[in-house]
Amino acid sequence: MAAARAEYKPVQLAEAARIGLAIPRTIITSQPQAAYAWAKNLSRPVVYKPLNGIWHADEGQVRALYTTPIADLSDLLDPAVAHTAQMYQEQIDKAYEARAIVVGDTVLAVQINAGSEQGKIDWRSDYDRLTYNKIDLPDDLRDRLVELHARLHLVYGAVDLICDTKGLWYFLETNQAGEWGWLNLKTGLPVAGAMADVLQKGPQWRR
């Protein structure tokens, strides 16, 4: 039950905001007029974000649905918006993105540098042109990520973050089954050691 609740993005965003993590301004709605009015009032670029790990068929292949900019706000008035709940967020002016691996009370982070315009919107869409380097997150951000996972009853999570052009950090989501192996190969991020430690001792919030 806890795992299913923690997987739900609206729950993650609400808990993140509650403990002081910055999140992009967000609307979740199935009402086209509400989505359009919100975006017009925002006066900033808007992106569509899948509410879950949605896949779609494209030229005979099954592909992930990535973050998509809304170039024309009138597209939000499409009746198809009403078919199910949709999530839209303000588009943050990124300096770069990062993935933080939370294992118990340990937070390990990697800066992800996109090498293409496509990758700058959603780095998952262009793995071949990414570069990586290990970074240390600010102490308050690291502490809040640990607190968030404790509130969600998650011992492990792969967190996606944005650092904007002013140096402000935004929480996007955490994935309790998020990948980390390729980050270990690219940067030597010591995730396996952190996992061994938490398996032996457990996280502090469970002791």
Backbone as ProteinMPNN parsed JSONL, in Angstrom:
{"seq_chain_A": "MAAARAEYKPVQLAEAARIGLAIPRTIITSQPQAAYAWAKNLSRPVVYKPLNGIWHADEGQVRALYTTPIADLSDLLDPAVAHTAQMYQEQIDKAYEARAIVVGDTVLAVQINAGSEQGKIDWRSDYDRLTYNKIDLPDDLRDRLVELHARLHLVYGAVDLICDTKGLWYFLETNQAGEWGWLNLKTGLPVAGAMADVLQKGPQWRR", "coords_chain_A": {"N_chain_A": [[0.82, -1.211, 0.0], [1.893, 1.3, 0.872], [3.927, 1.581, -1.005], [2.487, 1.79, -3.406], [1.095, 4.167, -2.968], [3.247, 5.955, -2.753], [4.198, 5.942, -5.324], [2.545, 7.536, -6.773], [2.388, 10.48, -8.494], [1.057, 13.003, -7.829], [0.852, 12.73, -5.02], [3.556, 12.611, -4.282], [4.425, 15.201, -5.106], [2.837, 16.842, -3.479], [3.698, 16.105, -0.888], [6.384, 16.809, -1.116], [6.244, 19.617, -1.456], [5.132, 20.222, 0.996], [7.195, 19.841, 2.828], [8.965, 21.759, 2.151], [10.412, 21.587, -0.233], [11.104, 22.954, -3.406], [8.858, 22.999, -6.119], [7.919, 22.81, -9.592], [5.368, 25.073, -10.72], [2.155, 23.695, -10.958], [-0.577, 22.022, -12.574], [-3.162, 19.659, -12.341], [-5.574, 18.219, -14.162], [-8.678, 17.388, -15.806], [-10.093, 19.058, -17.309], [-10.368, 20.907, -20.106], [-10.744, 23.747, -20.402], [-9.979, 24.696, -17.898], [-7.284, 23.968, -17.819], [-6.292, 25.521, -19.92], [-6.88, 28.158, -19.056], [-5.33, 28.276, -16.74], [-2.723, 28.024, -17.797], [-2.586, 30.308, -19.44], [-2.733, 32.317, -17.523], [-0.404, 31.853, -16.168], [1.702, 32.812, -17.7], [4.146, 31.86, -18.601], [6.35, 29.52, -20.291], [4.971, 26.249, -20.856], [4.862, 22.775, -20.007], [3.868, 19.437, -20.854], [3.503, 16.696, -18.688], [3.742, 13.24, -18.221], [1.555, 11.45, -16.049], [2.193, 8.985, -15.113], [4.259, 6.095, -15.864], [3.873, 6.176, -18.877], [3.533, 4.537, -21.985], [3.771, 4.485, -25.569], [2.738, 3.594, -28.915], [4.872, 3.913, -31.686], [5.635, 4.151, -34.941], [5.637, 1.362, -35.141], [7.095, 0.643, -32.916], [7.355, 0.439, -29.343], [7.4, 3.162, -27.252], [8.628, 5.387, -24.675], [6.699, 8.036, -23.226], [7.67, 11.262, -23.275], [8.526, 14.31, -21.486], [6.857, 17.109, -22.802], [6.922, 20.133, -24.54], [4.377, 22.662, -24.609], [3.61, 24.189, -27.323], [1.602, 25.738, -28.481], [-0.86, 27.207, -26.755], [-3.556, 26.93, -27.229], [-3.889, 24.316, -27.864], [-4.476, 23.082, -25.515], [-7.161, 23.221, -25.269], [-8.203, 21.158, -26.625], [-10.646, 18.632, -26.946], [-9.787, 16.078, -26.249], [-8.252, 16.321, -23.997], [-9.977, 16.019, -21.923], [-10.316, 13.321, -21.546], [-8.912, 11.987, -19.557], [-7.154, 12.532, -16.427], [-4.731, 15.086, -16.701], [-1.355, 16.282, -16.49], [0.203, 19.369, -16.191], [2.996, 21.557, -16.196], [4.897, 24.474, -15.227], [7.571, 25.463, -17.344], [10.807, 25.142, -16.385], [13.655, 27.276, -16.368], [16.417, 25.747, -17.152], [19.633, 25.146, -15.748], [20.931, 22.756, -15.515], [20.073, 19.251, -15.203], [19.661, 16.799, -12.586], [20.232, 13.595, -11.131], [19.426, 12.195, -8.131], [20.305, 9.693, -5.937], [18.69, 8.197, -3.401], [19.373, 6.397, -0.613], [18.32, 4.999, 2.118], [19.622, 6.979, 4.546], [21.49, 8.145, 3.016], [22.513, 10.234, 0.358], [23.279, 10.384, -2.95], [24.522, 12.043, -5.761], [24.285, 12.965, -9.241], [25.199, 15.147, -11.787], [23.506, 15.814, -14.773], [24.206, 16.4, -18.024], [22.835, 17.7, -20.862], [23.247, 17.12, -24.343], [21.866, 17.968, -26.533], [19.093, 19.759, -28.022], [16.714, 18.382, -27.756], [17.347, 16.655, -25.631], [17.624, 18.543, -23.627], [15.06, 19.2, -22.953], [13.966, 16.786, -22.001], [16.021, 14.607, -20.595], [16.032, 11.855, -20.847], [15.301, 11.271, -23.386], [17.445, 11.292, -25.11], [19.87, 9.648, -24.635], [22.386, 9.087, -25.728], [23.779, 11.428, -26.043], [24.448, 12.515, -23.631], [26.332, 13.76, -20.85], [28.078, 13.261, -17.738], [28.642, 14.12, -14.278], [29.754, 13.679, -10.931], [28.2, 15.256, -8.145], [27.866, 17.322, -5.194], [25.02, 17.813, -3.359], [23.294, 20.694, -1.982], [23.225, 20.959, 1.605], [20.704, 21.369, 2.891], [18.89, 20.639, 0.905], [19.572, 17.957, 0.518], [18.903, 16.935, 3.065], [16.141, 17.341, 3.061], [15.334, 15.652, 1.013], [15.877, 13.149, 2.127], [14.058, 13.278, 4.245], [11.653, 13.404, 2.803], [11.56, 10.83, 1.624], [11.4, 9.283, 3.907], [8.875, 10.069, 4.834], [7.353, 9.035, 2.787], [7.781, 6.409, 3.215], [9.86, 5.064, 1.93], [12.78, 3.298, 1.353], [14.546, 3.422, -0.682], [15.077, 5.548, -3.487], [15.095, 7.051, -6.719], [15.723, 10.188, -7.576], [14.598, 12.85, -9.565], [15.82, 15.99, -10.418], [15.919, 19.546, -10.995], [18.272, 22.077, -11.533], [18.059, 25.461, -11.673], [18.765, 28.387, -13.75], [19.397, 30.3, -11.933], [20.429, 28.974, -9.859], [18.623, 27.722, -8.191], [16.936, 24.917, -6.803], [14.735, 22.389, -7.998], [12.321, 19.965, -7.258], [11.285, 17.153, -9.086], [10.344, 14.416, -9.295], [10.277, 11.192, -7.62], [11.457, 7.888, -8.054], [10.783, 4.743, -7.093], [11.784, 2.482, -8.201], [13.819, 3.328, -9.742], [16.525, 3.601, -12.098], [20.063, 3.131, -11.592], [22.42, 1.943, -12.276], [23.8, 2.633, -14.676], [24.782, 5.1, -14.03], [26.633, 4.504, -12.108], [28.5, 3.18, -13.706], [29.296, 5.28, -15.38], [30.266, 7.268, -13.656], [31.238, 6.181, -11.316], [29.646, 6.268, -9.079], [28.932, 5.434, -5.773], [26.709, 3.532, -5.233], [26.085, 0.841, -4.708], [27.562, 0.232, -2.402], [26.298, 1.898, -0.539], [23.791, 0.713, -0.523], [24.413, -1.808, 0.524], [25.141, -1.049, 3.088], [22.736, 0.019, 4.127], [21.145, -2.226, 4.054], [22.341, -3.725, 5.994], [22.165, -2.123, 8.331], [19.816, -0.642, 8.229], [17.742, 2.277, 7.566], [18.116, 5.399, 9.373], [15.667, 6.527, 10.096], [14.093, 4.372, 10.568], [15.103, 3.128, 12.736]], "CA_chain_A": [[0.0, 0.0, 0.0], [2.771, 2.472, 0.943], [4.647, 1.688, -2.273], [1.549, 2.278, -4.416], [0.848, 5.58, -2.669], [4.46, 6.721, -3.029], [4.42, 5.97, -6.774], [1.585, 8.469, -7.363], [3.079, 11.767, -8.571], [0.441, 14.065, -7.029], [1.228, 12.544, -3.613], [4.954, 13.025, -4.168], [4.53, 16.656, -5.218], [2.227, 17.444, -2.292], [4.599, 15.881, 0.247], [7.595, 17.602, -1.35], [5.931, 21.013, -1.151], [4.835, 20.322, 2.431], [8.427, 19.893, 3.619], [9.781, 22.886, 1.729], [11.075, 21.427, -1.523], [10.499, 23.721, -4.495], [8.36, 22.224, -7.251], [7.357, 23.68, -10.63], [3.927, 25.292, -10.607], [1.567, 22.489, -11.554], [-2.013, 21.769, -12.545], [-3.618, 18.33, -12.751], [-6.981, 18.433, -14.47], [-9.236, 16.8, -17.025], [-10.958, 20.09, -17.87], [-9.587, 21.705, -21.058], [-10.814, 25.185, -20.14], [-9.187, 24.971, -16.692], [-5.87, 23.874, -18.202], [-5.978, 26.68, -20.76], [-6.903, 29.368, -18.231], [-4.152, 28.218, -15.855], [-1.518, 28.273, -18.588], [-2.606, 31.712, -19.858], [-2.459, 33.131, -16.344], [0.972, 31.587, -15.739], [2.582, 33.687, -18.495], [5.447, 31.208, -18.759], [6.228, 28.291, -21.079], [4.321, 25.133, -20.161], [5.144, 21.439, -20.534], [3.031, 18.302, -20.459], [4.251, 15.639, -18.019], [2.919, 12.055, -17.95], [1.287, 11.183, -14.636], [2.833, 7.714, -14.758], [5.159, 5.619, -16.914], [3.062, 5.891, -20.063], [4.233, 4.142, -23.214], [2.886, 4.582, -26.725], [3.251, 2.982, -30.14], [5.394, 4.888, -32.641], [6.28, 3.485, -36.075], [5.786, -0.063, -34.859], [7.871, 0.42, -31.704], [6.782, 0.974, -28.113], [8.318, 4.172, -26.737], [8.178, 6.163, -23.522], [6.16, 9.363, -23.503], [8.554, 12.173, -22.563], [8.08, 15.68, -21.26], [6.588, 17.737, -24.099], [6.521, 21.541, -24.462], [3.121, 23.061, -25.238], [3.981, 25.337, -28.16], [0.399, 26.532, -28.732], [-1.735, 26.97, -25.607], [-4.895, 26.536, -27.672], [-3.938, 22.852, -27.88], [-5.039, 22.636, -24.237], [-8.619, 23.212, -25.403], [-8.587, 19.938, -27.345], [-11.535, 17.794, -26.132], [-9.09, 14.877, -25.777], [-7.733, 16.593, -22.651], [-10.993, 15.602, -20.958], [-10.424, 11.866, -21.462], [-8.347, 11.531, -18.281], [-6.393, 13.599, -15.771], [-3.489, 15.482, -17.358], [-0.51, 17.131, -15.65], [0.978, 20.406, -16.865], [3.856, 22.3, -15.283], [5.705, 25.536, -15.821], [8.871, 25.011, -17.834], [11.868, 25.801, -15.631], [14.871, 27.615, -17.117], [17.393, 24.823, -16.574], [21.082, 25.133, -15.944], [21.147, 21.332, -15.772], [19.28, 18.345, -14.376], [20.452, 15.893, -11.762], [19.561, 12.453, -10.514], [19.902, 11.915, -6.782], [19.945, 8.363, -5.458], [18.489, 8.197, -1.955], [19.425, 5.048, -0.043], [18.26, 5.244, 3.554], [19.976, 8.353, 4.9], [22.561, 8.556, 2.109], [22.077, 10.838, -0.902], [24.367, 10.462, -3.924], [23.938, 12.795, -6.879], [25.019, 13.113, -10.493], [24.735, 16.171, -12.72], [23.269, 15.275, -16.111], [24.362, 17.48, -18.995], [22.238, 17.332, -22.147], [24.019, 17.566, -25.497], [20.983, 18.286, -27.656], [17.894, 20.49, -27.615], [15.756, 17.366, -27.326], [17.749, 16.208, -24.305], [17.438, 19.612, -22.647], [13.665, 19.134, -22.521], [13.854, 15.557, -21.205], [17.294, 13.944, -20.888], [15.81, 10.438, -21.16], [14.998, 11.127, -24.815], [18.667, 11.312, -25.929], [20.939, 9.143, -23.767], [23.683, 9.028, -26.406], [24.447, 12.734, -26.037], [24.527, 12.991, -22.252], [27.562, 13.61, -20.076], [27.749, 13.174, -16.316], [29.676, 14.28, -13.26], [29.257, 13.61, -9.557], [28.082, 16.546, -7.462], [27.338, 17.347, -3.831], [23.845, 18.666, -3.241], [23.252, 21.506, -0.764], [22.842, 20.172, 2.78], [19.276, 21.44, 3.171], [18.208, 19.841, -0.113], [19.824, 16.55, 0.834], [18.113, 16.581, 4.251], [14.719, 17.292, 2.701], [15.103, 14.437, 0.221], [15.806, 12.036, 3.083], [12.786, 13.413, 4.95], [10.577, 13.037, 1.88], [11.498, 9.378, 1.48], [10.901, 8.754, 5.175], [7.429, 10.306, 4.85], [6.745, 8.123, 1.812], [8.154, 5.053, 3.639], [10.723, 4.494, 0.9], [14.189, 3.175, 1.715], [15.292, 3.748, -1.901], [14.403, 6.326, -4.519], [15.9, 7.783, -7.698], [15.045, 11.48, -7.627], [14.943, 13.75, -10.661], [15.882, 17.369, -9.964], [16.399, 20.593, -11.894], [18.921, 23.281, -11.01], [17.758, 26.48, -12.678], [19.863, 29.285, -14.112], [19.71, 31.12, -10.755], [20.953, 28.099, -8.82], [17.546, 27.185, -7.364], [16.676, 23.502, -7.065], [13.339, 21.974, -8.09], [12.014, 18.534, -7.218], [10.352, 16.702, -10.117], [9.711, 13.16, -8.897], [11.144, 10.106, -7.186], [11.061, 6.596, -8.618], [11.257, 3.716, -6.167], [12.471, 1.448, -8.981], [14.63, 4.071, -10.695], [17.815, 2.996, -12.442], [21.286, 3.801, -11.151], [23.592, 1.194, -12.713], [24.584, 3.328, -15.701], [25.477, 6.204, -13.375], [27.807, 3.891, -11.488], [29.473, 2.928, -14.774], [29.786, 6.542, -15.942], [30.88, 8.181, -12.68], [31.713, 5.506, -10.113], [28.762, 6.588, -7.957], [29.0, 4.236, -4.92], [25.366, 3.171, -4.788], [26.074, -0.528, -4.175], [28.039, 0.29, -1.023], [25.243, 2.493, 0.281], [22.742, -0.295, -0.376], [24.897, -2.829, 1.456], [25.108, -0.463, 4.423], [21.368, 0.145, 4.616], [20.647, -3.582, 4.285], [22.91, -4.194, 7.255], [21.8, -1.307, 9.489], [18.531, 0.023, 8.081], [17.819, 3.733, 7.623], [17.96, 5.934, 10.721], [14.274, 6.804, 10.433], [13.439, 3.122, 10.963], [15.756, 2.567, 13.92]], "C_chain_A": [[0.856, 1.264, 0.0], [3.488, 2.688, -0.38], [3.735, 2.248, -3.361], [1.258, 3.762, -4.212], [2.046, 6.427, -3.073], [4.725, 6.857, -4.521], [3.594, 7.062, -7.451], [2.16, 9.887, -7.33], [2.392, 12.887, -7.798], [0.764, 13.956, -5.541], [2.662, 13.007, -3.394], [5.077, 14.548, -4.163], [3.958, 17.352, -3.99], [3.133, 17.299, -1.074], [5.863, 16.718, 0.103], [7.356, 19.068, -1.0], [5.721, 21.211, 0.343], [6.101, 20.465, 3.269], [9.408, 20.943, 3.095], [10.601, 22.697, 0.478], [10.355, 22.28, -2.568], [10.051, 22.769, -5.594], [7.88, 23.203, -8.323], [5.866, 23.887, -10.387], [3.205, 24.296, -11.509], [0.051, 22.562, -11.528], [-2.253, 20.348, -13.018], [-5.12, 18.429, -12.945], [-7.39, 17.621, -15.687], [-10.185, 17.793, -17.699], [-10.142, 20.988, -18.803], [-9.581, 23.198, -20.743], [-9.987, 25.564, -18.918], [-7.695, 24.938, -17.008], [-5.445, 25.106, -18.996], [-5.902, 27.96, -19.925], [-5.688, 29.424, -17.308], [-2.893, 28.59, -16.621], [-1.446, 29.731, -19.047], [-2.23, 32.621, -18.694], [-1.011, 32.997, -15.884], [1.97, 32.509, -16.438], [4.011, 33.165, -18.566], [5.267, 30.003, -19.671], [5.722, 27.132, -20.222], [4.725, 23.824, -20.824], [4.078, 20.464, -20.053], [3.93, 17.246, -19.84], [3.324, 14.441, -17.818], [2.737, 11.863, -16.444], [1.898, 9.87, -14.175], [3.704, 7.286, -15.939], [4.42, 5.195, -18.165], [3.958, 5.548, -21.25], [3.251, 4.235, -24.367], [3.56, 3.949, -27.933], [3.678, 4.072, -31.11], [6.169, 4.143, -33.714], [6.596, 2.021, -35.76], [6.601, -0.383, -33.627], [7.146, 1.03, -30.513], [7.802, 1.913, -27.478], [7.73, 4.844, -25.497], [7.626, 7.505, -23.99], [6.927, 10.363, -22.643], [7.87, 13.515, -22.297], [7.976, 16.409, -22.601], [6.207, 19.201, -23.914], [5.178, 21.768, -25.162], [3.398, 24.34, -26.025], [2.804, 26.285, -28.378], [-0.597, 26.232, -27.616], [-3.146, 26.577, -26.02], [-5.023, 25.019, -27.784], [-4.548, 22.308, -26.591], [-6.563, 22.6, -24.27], [-9.118, 22.006, -26.19], [-9.486, 19.082, -26.45], [-10.862, 16.534, -25.599], [-8.5, 15.067, -24.386], [-8.695, 16.061, -21.591], [-11.074, 14.091, -20.774], [-9.903, 11.317, -20.144], [-7.587, 12.692, -17.663], [-5.063, 13.828, -16.491], [-2.688, 16.355, -16.392], [0.295, 18.086, -16.523], [1.779, 21.17, -15.82], [4.502, 23.47, -16.012], [7.039, 24.945, -16.26], [9.962, 25.83, -17.147], [13.05, 26.101, -16.553], [16.035, 26.833, -16.51], [18.826, 25.285, -16.798], [21.493, 23.705, -16.278], [20.158, 20.542, -14.929], [20.217, 17.456, -13.573], [19.582, 14.713, -11.361], [20.229, 12.205, -9.17], [19.4, 10.539, -6.369], [19.885, 8.414, -3.937], [18.438, 6.752, -1.489], [19.462, 5.213, 1.468], [18.525, 6.709, 3.832], [21.09, 8.904, 4.014], [21.968, 9.114, 0.822], [23.299, 11.026, -1.793], [23.808, 11.084, -5.198], [24.891, 12.909, -8.056], [24.374, 14.232, -11.304], [24.628, 15.557, -14.106], [23.266, 16.437, -17.097], [23.848, 17.021, -20.355], [23.048, 17.924, -23.292], [23.184, 17.89, -26.709], [19.784, 19.044, -27.13], [16.826, 19.531, -27.11], [16.07, 16.914, -25.906], [17.578, 17.267, -23.239], [16.0, 19.677, -22.151], [13.454, 17.937, -21.607], [15.072, 14.705, -21.525], [17.131, 12.484, -21.267], [15.613, 10.205, -22.654], [16.25, 11.054, -25.685], [19.873, 10.903, -25.081], [22.316, 9.258, -24.417], [24.456, 10.339, -26.33], [24.467, 13.361, -24.642], [25.941, 12.846, -21.72], [27.205, 13.766, -18.603], [28.943, 13.582, -15.459], [29.033, 14.259, -11.874], [29.228, 15.008, -8.947], [27.639, 16.32, -6.021], [26.157, 18.301, -3.8], [23.965, 19.546, -2.002], [22.711, 20.688, 0.413], [21.337, 20.19, 3.022], [18.466, 20.647, 2.162], [18.375, 18.357, 0.184], [18.969, 16.107, 2.026], [16.634, 16.459, 3.912], [14.404, 16.064, 1.844], [15.021, 13.212, 1.12], [14.473, 12.08, 3.825], [11.615, 13.007, 4.063], [10.445, 11.527, 1.777], [11.048, 8.703, 2.771], [9.383, 8.918, 5.259], [6.696, 9.359, 3.901], [7.025, 6.657, 2.136], [8.945, 4.329, 2.551], [12.159, 4.46, 1.409], [15.065, 3.572, 0.525], [14.439, 4.609, -2.823], [15.41, 6.996, -5.432], [15.152, 9.078, -8.005], [15.534, 12.284, -8.825], [14.771, 15.191, -10.195], [16.283, 18.283, -11.114], [17.114, 21.644, -11.06], [18.719, 24.371, -12.057], [18.933, 27.438, -12.863], [20.226, 30.242, -12.983], [20.26, 30.283, -9.604], [19.908, 27.547, -7.876], [17.238, 25.758, -7.791], [15.184, 23.21, -7.036], [13.248, 20.454, -8.061], [11.008, 18.213, -8.315], [9.608, 15.451, -9.689], [10.755, 12.226, -8.301], [10.574, 8.793, -7.701], [11.648, 5.502, -7.743], [11.883, 2.525, -6.881], [13.394, 2.096, -10.012], [16.015, 3.475, -10.891], [18.984, 3.829, -11.911], [22.539, 3.138, -11.711], [24.445, 1.937, -13.717], [25.321, 4.526, -15.11], [26.724, 5.71, -12.654], [28.899, 3.662, -12.526], [30.099, 4.221, -15.286], [30.61, 7.354, -14.95], [31.497, 7.488, -11.473], [30.873, 5.818, -8.888], [28.599, 5.352, -7.067], [27.65, 3.802, -4.356], [25.354, 1.79, -4.139], [26.537, -0.549, -2.721], [27.0, 0.867, -0.087], [24.11, 1.507, 0.505], [23.16, -1.379, 0.609], [24.811, -2.317, 2.885], [23.69, -0.396, 4.968], [20.729, -1.224, 4.827], [21.14, -4.121, 5.62], [22.334, -3.451, 8.46], [20.374, -0.777, 9.444], [18.7, 1.527, 8.122], [17.57, 4.234, 9.038], [16.498, 6.131, 11.086], [13.491, 5.544, 10.766], [14.031, 2.532, 12.239], [15.045, 2.993, 15.194]], "O_chain_A": [[0.596, 2.193, -0.765], [3.646, 3.822, -0.832], [4.162, 3.088, -4.153], [1.185, 4.522, -5.178], [1.884, 7.494, -3.665], [5.406, 7.792, -4.942], [3.901, 7.47, -8.572], [2.393, 10.434, -6.253], [3.086, 13.673, -7.153], [0.931, 14.974, -4.869], [2.948, 13.715, -2.429], [5.759, 15.115, -3.31], [4.522, 18.335, -3.511], [3.317, 18.25, -0.315], [6.358, 17.274, 1.083], [8.176, 19.688, -0.323], [6.089, 22.249, 0.893], [6.089, 21.132, 4.303], [10.552, 21.007, 3.546], [11.416, 23.558, 0.146], [9.125, 22.316, -2.6], [10.777, 21.843, -5.957], [7.473, 24.317, -7.994], [5.18, 22.986, -9.906], [3.586, 24.082, -12.66], [-0.54, 23.092, -10.588], [-1.63, 19.886, -13.974], [-5.857, 18.693, -11.995], [-6.552, 17.22, -16.495], [-10.984, 17.413, -18.555], [-9.304, 21.757, -18.331], [-8.535, 23.843, -20.809], [-9.362, 26.624, -18.894], [-6.933, 25.775, -16.525], [-4.371, 25.662, -18.769], [-4.969, 28.749, -20.073], [-5.091, 30.483, -17.117], [-2.086, 29.387, -16.142], [-0.369, 30.327, -19.045], [-1.488, 33.587, -18.871], [-0.458, 33.918, -15.282], [2.959, 32.932, -15.84], [4.966, 33.942, -18.587], [4.15, 29.507, -19.817], [6.009, 27.048, -19.027], [4.909, 23.761, -22.04], [3.475, 20.641, -18.995], [4.988, 16.927, -20.382], [2.222, 14.607, -17.294], [3.663, 12.089, -15.665], [2.1, 9.664, -12.978], [3.863, 8.037, -16.902], [4.344, 4.009, -18.482], [4.99, 6.178, -21.481], [2.044, 4.084, -24.177], [4.78, 3.788, -27.974], [2.947, 5.036, -31.334], [7.226, 3.571, -33.445], [7.675, 1.518, -36.074], [6.792, -1.556, -33.306], [6.416, 2.012, -30.652], [8.932, 1.514, -27.199], [6.516, 4.87, -25.295], [8.039, 8.037, -25.021], [6.842, 10.316, -21.416], [6.792, 13.803, -22.816], [8.884, 16.339, -23.429], [5.251, 19.49, -23.193], [4.885, 21.141, -26.18], [3.418, 25.435, -25.462], [2.99, 27.5, -28.452], [-1.121, 25.121, -27.538], [-3.863, 25.952, -25.239], [-6.134, 24.49, -27.797], [-5.078, 21.197, -26.575], [-7.188, 22.009, -23.389], [-10.321, 21.851, -26.397], [-9.127, 18.827, -25.301], [-11.313, 15.974, -24.6], [-8.27, 14.092, -23.671], [-8.276, 15.696, -20.492], [-11.83, 13.621, -19.925], [-10.393, 10.297, -19.66], [-7.397, 13.725, -18.306], [-4.363, 12.879, -16.842], [-3.261, 17.079, -15.578], [0.974, 17.674, -17.463], [1.31, 21.403, -14.706], [4.638, 23.466, -17.235], [7.567, 24.036, -15.619], [10.032, 27.049, -17.303], [13.403, 25.29, -17.409], [16.574, 27.218, -15.473], [19.188, 25.75, -17.879], [22.286, 23.466, -17.188], [19.491, 21.092, -14.053], [21.413, 17.376, -13.851], [18.36, 14.822, -11.266], [21.444, 12.028, -9.088], [18.204, 10.259, -6.447], [20.894, 8.644, -3.27], [17.576, 5.979, -1.91], [20.506, 5.53, 2.038], [17.761, 7.579, 3.414], [21.576, 10.012, 4.243], [21.035, 8.54, 0.26], [24.237, 11.739, -1.436], [22.737, 10.693, -5.662], [26.112, 12.943, -7.903], [23.157, 14.26, -11.486], [25.539, 14.866, -14.562], [22.433, 17.339, -17.013], [24.367, 16.065, -20.931], [23.483, 19.074, -23.23], [23.72, 18.072, -27.802], [19.483, 18.99, -25.938], [16.116, 19.831, -26.149], [15.171, 16.801, -25.072], [17.405, 16.938, -22.065], [15.747, 20.157, -21.046], [12.832, 18.062, -20.552], [15.156, 14.135, -22.613], [17.996, 11.922, -21.939], [15.74, 9.079, -23.133], [16.144, 10.783, -26.881], [20.777, 11.703, -24.839], [23.306, 9.502, -23.727], [25.67, 10.351, -26.534], [24.498, 14.583, -24.498], [26.662, 11.92, -22.092], [26.165, 14.329, -18.26], [30.097, 13.416, -15.855], [27.923, 14.754, -11.676], [30.109, 15.831, -9.197], [27.106, 15.264, -5.677], [26.284, 19.467, -4.175], [24.669, 19.181, -1.061], [21.845, 19.831, 0.236], [20.748, 19.153, 3.324], [17.457, 20.041, 2.522], [17.414, 17.592, 0.107], [18.378, 15.027, 1.998], [15.951, 15.571, 4.422], [13.314, 15.501, 1.948], [14.188, 12.333, 0.899], [13.831, 11.047, 4.016], [10.689, 12.339, 4.522], [9.336, 10.997, 1.837], [10.387, 7.666, 2.732], [8.684, 8.009, 5.705], [5.571, 8.937, 4.17], [6.567, 5.763, 1.425], [8.731, 3.146, 2.286], [12.69, 5.48, 1.846], [16.2, 4.01, 0.71], [13.227, 4.418, -2.924], [16.458, 7.458, -4.979], [14.084, 9.062, -8.617], [16.737, 12.386, -9.067], [13.732, 15.569, -9.654], [16.907, 17.848, -12.082], [16.622, 22.054, -10.009], [19.156, 24.225, -13.199], [19.966, 27.306, -12.206], [21.247, 30.925, -13.057], [20.525, 30.797, -8.518], [20.258, 26.956, -6.854], [17.273, 25.426, -8.976], [14.457, 23.706, -6.177], [13.995, 19.756, -8.746], [10.002, 18.907, -8.465], [8.378, 15.42, -9.716], [11.958, 12.438, -8.455], [9.358, 8.615, -7.772], [12.867, 5.351, -7.661], [12.454, 1.648, -6.232], [13.714, 1.489, -11.033], [16.601, 2.915, -9.965], [18.903, 5.052, -11.798], [23.622, 3.716, -11.628], [25.673, 1.893, -13.641], [26.364, 4.928, -15.624], [27.739, 6.403, -12.596], [30.075, 3.915, -12.267], [31.291, 4.26, -15.591], [31.546, 8.051, -15.344], [32.201, 8.123, -10.689], [31.343, 5.648, -7.763], [28.167, 4.31, -7.559], [27.477, 3.716, -3.14], [24.684, 1.591, -3.126], [25.967, -1.267, -1.899], [26.832, 0.385, 1.033], [23.528, 1.46, 1.589], [22.357, -1.818, 1.433], [24.45, -3.065, 3.794], [23.456, -0.714, 6.134], [19.86, -1.371, 5.687], [20.442, -4.881, 6.291], [22.046, -4.062, 9.489], [19.782, -0.491, 10.485], [19.695, 2.019, 8.655], [16.89, 3.57, 9.82], [16.114, 5.932, 12.238], [12.343, 5.631, 11.201], [13.515, 1.546, 12.765], [15.458, 2.613, 16.289]]}, "name": "protein", "num_of_chains": 1, "seq": "MAAARAEYKPVQLAEAARIGLAIPRTIITSQPQAAYAWAKNLSRPVVYKPLNGIWHADEGQVRALYTTPIADLSDLLDPAVAHTAQMYQEQIDKAYEARAIVVGDTVLAVQINAGSEQGKIDWRSDYDRLTYNKIDLPDDLRDRLVELHARLHLVYGAVDLICDTKGLWYFLETNQAGEWGWLNLKTGLPVAGAMADVLQKGPQWRR"}
